[in-house]
Amino acid sequence: MARNDEITGVFADIKDTTTMKRLFKEIFTPAEIRDVALRWRLMKMLHRGVPQREIAAKLGISLCKITRGSRVLKARRSVSKKILDQKKGVKHASRKKTGAFT
């Protein structure tokens, strides 16, 4: 069992935003929460097609972080892209595997 399997299972079991926010505040520092929120914001901007240099200027982050996010979204089985597509209403071909993001 991978070291993070237990905590990812805990996150997956939480079904409401209030509980998730409280857990985040209990186990992450404010800086860690800001970092995760910033990373998600840059992923959303990349997904919308905002140029990397514009993201860097707007968010005050390095092109290296943005390039990493871009690679994630281009990956064949990117869960991040799938989630962002679903939020945008993009349909994906169904697969015969179990689980929401397999």
C-alpha positions, 0 to 999 in steps of 0.5 A, spaced: 500 500 500 502 506 498 504 511 503 498 516 501 493 511 499 490 512 506 489 520 506 487 519 499 481 515 501 479 519 507 479 525 501 475 521 497 470 519 502 468 526 504 462 528 500 461 535 503 465 542 502 464 544 509 468 538 512 473 538 506 475 545 508 475 543 516 480 537 514 484 542 510 485 547 515 486 542 520 492 538 517 495 543 512 498 550 514 495 556 511 501 557 506 500 550 503 492 551 502 494 557 498 499 553 494 494 548 492 489 553 491 494 557 486 496 550 483 489 549 481 488 556 479 493 556 474 491 549 471 484 552 470 487 558 466 491 553 462 485 549 461 481 555 458 487 557 453 490 563 457 498 564 455 503 561 460 506 568 460 500 571 462 499 566 467 506 568 470 505 575 470 498 575 473 499 569 478 506 571 480 509 564 479 515 561 475 514 559 468 517 552 470 510 551 475 506 553 469 510 548 464 509 542 469 501 544 469 501 544 462 504 537 461 499 534 466 493 537 462 497 534 456 498 527 459 493 522 456 490 520 462 490 526 466 485 526 471 486 534 472 484 535 465 478 530 465 475 534 471 476 541 468 473 538 462 467 535 466 466 542 469 466 545 463 461 540 460 466 536 455 463 529 454 469 524 454 468 517 451 466 512 456 471 506 458 469 499 461 474 500 467 471 501 474 472 508 478 470 515 476 477 517 473 481 510 471 
